[in-house]
Amino acid sequence: MDILIMLVCAVITIGFLVFIHEGGHYLAARLFGVRVTEFMLGLPGPSVGFTKGETRFGVTAVPLGGYAKVCGMEAGPLQPHLTEVLAATYRRGTANMEDIARDCGITDDEAYEALEELVEWGSIAGPTKQDQYNTYRAPRVTPTKRALKKAAAAGEPAPRAFELGEAREVTDPRALYEAEYAQQYRSLPFWKRSVILLAGIAMNLLFAILVFILVFSVIGFTVQHPETGEMVTIHASVLQALQAGFAYIGMVIQAVAGLFNPATAAQTVSDSTSVVGIAVMSKDYFQAGLVEALEFMAMISVSLGIMNLLPIPPLDGGRFVVEVFQKGTRKMVSQKAMNYMSMAGMALFLGFFVIMLNQDIQRFVFGNWG
């Protein structure tokens, strides 16, 4: 029973903090008009959920972590035949790679690369498991209330809806392409891309600060009176709560920075914990009460935010460093280079995870970790 309670507490803690983190990315992307095709809690895989607008919201089979699929974040230069491939797919409605290659007068490989990039953009729908061949489809389109009102006000015909895979006329391929490109992350200026990348971290830190204000200023905390010895509740000012919150964030930054110092790296890793440790501690804090649970979630939220600032792809901080590099050098990082850096980063974090997992097993299972 204790194990079940630990799992529930861990899923609530991690799920909520990942939700607000990915929610930051999602809200920033939508604010700048960038398409987000998926908002999921859990690792990529089978999922259940619903679709609203162009975004599918849901929970995957492994409810640890999460992601918001912001379109157009692929590295490297654009494929050279996107305009004609997009128009050809819309005109056919449903087509395979060979159809598009013939229509556009390009090779099958060129058609495939362009189609896959357009799938990443959310501009067309990619092949499904039921397709005998790699089949691509024009997307389902449902006019928004805003578009309907705008057409009515202008005395124009209402824009029509299109089903998935339904052919449609394309009178201006360039205009269609530009409308799709404008909804991509890569179409934005540097500062807007930076806001999207760092919005998740900002949401984690904002949540922690709000918890500090709630706990220290609104709810208050209990201390022993130095003269009478009785327990009294003290309410700090909002400014004092903010100072405490930022002081704690500074402590976490200092601790994480210890990973890059050979003299303190081993101790920093030793003081850290894995998902197992979070599960055990979340159960204890949740059973202690609401205030303790909120404080624990605030602490984990800060750690999640600061860890994501590390300049290591595929973390947000790593992607931000790549953006800074591209801005400063005016050179674009290739997809191959991005993949290599991401694999190296994942290998590094996998090593940390194995070490911390062993520590937690020794601490919480065998009780023999000093």
Salt bridges, closest charged atoms under 4 A:
GLU54 OE2 - ARG35 NE 3.07
GLU74 OE2 - ARG186 NH1 3.11
GLU84 OE2 - HIS81 ND1 2.92
ASP99 OD1 - ARG102 NH2 2.70
ASP103 OD2 - ARG92 NE 2.54
GLU110 OE2 - HIS81 NE2 3.70
GLU117 OE2 - ARG186 NH1 3.68
ASP131 OD1 - ARG137 NH2 2.80
GLU163 OE1 - ARG140 NE 3.61
GLU166 OE2 - ARG160 NH2 2.52
GLU178 OE2 - ARG174 NE 3.33
GLU180 OE1 - ARG35 NH1 2.87
ASP316 OD2 - HIS21 NE2 2.98
ASP316 OD2 - HIS25 NE2 3.18
GLU323 OE1 - ARG193 NE 2.81
ASP360 OD1 - ARG363 NH1 3.29
